[in-house]
């Protein structure tokens, strides 16, 4: 009679140990699944999106070049492909040309550099505003944080080559994602009529997702036929 409770207790102890071992295995399995998912997501974010953006950018450039081939000497920049308004590069930092696409949706930003269509066009009076990724999705604005006052941005359209010079280095100006004054024709003075030809470049300031945006501003210094 006295040994029976001891046997029951031993069985209960063994059962608890069995459940504990199963719970521990389940926890390790869950952790492994989470780490695997995080690894796959990171691989896609930092490698896959770059490869996809590079492929889509090449296709957009090819369409742009095809559209430009139909533009004669009397043609105008408005005759370029509707989706691509020009090719942007940073002479001296990154000579790779990225397509500047009309719009700033996730689709455009995953292909190249987005242009706010409500702002000035390439070489026009007013403020041309562009946005792009600093990391992932091809990182077309990877060099932006390294630019200094006086550095140049080149935009090539079907008919002309435009050179802008930075007046404000991106590292020196931080705004929040909702600060839309940078889209003004004269940034910070929405009621003022523009007289110059400006450019504004916007990208994420931090490597991790935050609302901070680095903003570079410049002006047109020259243009010549392509």
ZARO-487331 format. One line per 8 residues: their letters; for each residue x, y, z of C-alpha. Coordinates in steps of 0.05 Angstrom, whole numbers. Each point is the difference from the previous one (the first is absolute). Example, Ala and Ser with C-alpha at 12.3 -4.5 7.8 and 13.67 -1.06 7.14 Angstrom:
AS) 246:-90:156  27:69:-13
END
This chain:
XXXXXXXX) 0:0:0  55:48:18  37:-11:-67  -59:18:-44  2:75:10  75:-1:-14  -13:-36:-66  -53:50:-19
XXXXXXXX) 46:57:18  55:-29:-42  -47:-8:-59  -24:72:7  72:24:4  18:-38:-63  -61:28:-35  19:71:20
XXXXXXXX) 71:-11:-25  -28:-27:-65  -45:60:-9  58:47:18  45:-32:-51  -54:5:-53  -12:73:17  74:14:-3
XXXXXXXX) 6:-34:-68  -60:39:-25  31:65:23  65:-15:-35  -37:-20:-63  -40:64:2  64:40:9  33:-36:-58
XXXXXXXX) -61:15:-44  1:73:20  75:6:-13  -7:-35:-67  -57:46:-21  41:61:22  59:-25:-40  -41:-12:-62
XXXXXXXX) -33:69:7  67:34:10  29:-36:-60  -58:23:-43  2:71:27  75:11:-8  14:-44:-60  -65:-18:-35
XXXXXXXX) -28:70:-4  67:26:-27  1:-52:-55  -73:12:-18  11:76:-1  61:-7:-44  -39:-43:-49  -60:47:-1
XXXXXXXX) 45:61:-6  34:-30:-61  -67:-14:-32  -23:71:14  64:29:-29  -9:-42:-63  -71:26:-8  25:70:11
XXXXXXXX) 54:-7:-53  -51:-30:-48  -46:59:12  57:49:-9  18:-31:-67  -66:27:-27  15:71:22  32:41:-54
XXXXXXXX) 43:62:8  -64:42:2  -29:-43:55  -9:22:71  11:-33:67  -75:-10:7  5:-50:-57  38:-49:45
XXXXXXXX) -33:-63:26  -55:18:48  27:-45:54  73:23:-3  17:74:0  76:-8:-2  61:-37:25  35:25:63
XXXXXXXX) 71:-10:23  50:30:49  63:18:-39  62:-15:42  -37:-43:51  -43:-50:-38  -2:4:-75  -55:-52:-6
XXXXXXXX) -62:29:-32  -67:-13:33  -67:12:-33  -41:57:28  -72:-23:-2  -63:41:2  -31:-14:68  23:-20:70
XXXXXXXX) -41:-64:12  34:-63:26  1:-26:-72  41:60:-25  46:2:60  13:-75:-7  25:13:-71  40:65:5
XXXXXXXX) -9:71:23  -69:30:9  -19:69:-25  -58:39:31  -40:18:-63  -31:60:35  69:32:5  42:30:-56
XXXXXXXX) 26:-43:-57  72:-8:-19  31:68:-14  -65:37:12  -9:62:43  -21:-22:69  21:-57:46  9:-70:-28
XXXXXXXX) -8:-50:58  27:-70:-3  -1:-58:50  38:-65:3  25:-56:44  67:6:35  2:-75:14  -37:-59:-31
XXXXXXXX) -39:3:-66  64:15:-37  18:58:46  2:53:-55  12:54:54  55:-39:36  50:56:-16  -46:56:23
XXXXXXXX) 26:3:72  71:9:-26  -16:60:-44  26:69:19  -19:71:-18  25:11:-70  -7:-72:-23  -40:-11:-63
XXXXXXXX) -60:-41:-22  -8:-17:-73  -67:-14:-33  -2:-22:-73  -65:6:-39  -13:-19:-72  24:67:-25  43:33:54
XXXXXXXX) 51:-10:55  -14:39:64  49:13:56  -23:21:69  46:23:56  -14:-12:74  -11:60:45  -21:-42:61
XXXXXXXX) 34:-66:15  -48:-56:19  36:-13:65  -14:71:22  -75:0:-8  -48:-49:34  -75:3:-5  -58:-45:19
XXXXXXXX) -37:-42:-50  -61:45:6  39:65:-11  -27:17:-69  29:71:-3  59:-31:-38  -48:-10:-58  -15:74:-6
XXXXXXXX) 20:35:-64  43:43:46  13:-46:60  -26:30:64  -36:57:-35  -63:-30:-33  -28:67:-22  62:23:-37
XXXXXXXX) 5:-3:-75  63:-38:-20  52:32:-45  55:-52:4  8:-72:-20  9:-42:62  6:-73:18  -16:-36:66
XXXXXXXX) 23:-71:15  -33:-39:57  22:-66:31  -3:-37:66  50:27:51  8:-64:40  16:-71:-20  -59:-25:42
XXXXXXXX) -70:24:-16  -15:67:32  -38:63:-19  64:40:-8  17:22:-71  65:29:-26  -11:55:-51  49:30:-49
XXXXXXXX) -16:64:-40  34:31:-60  -9:42:-62  10:-8:-74  69:23:-23  0:-22:-73  -35:-37:-55  20:-19:-70
XX) -28:-43:-57  11:-74:7
END
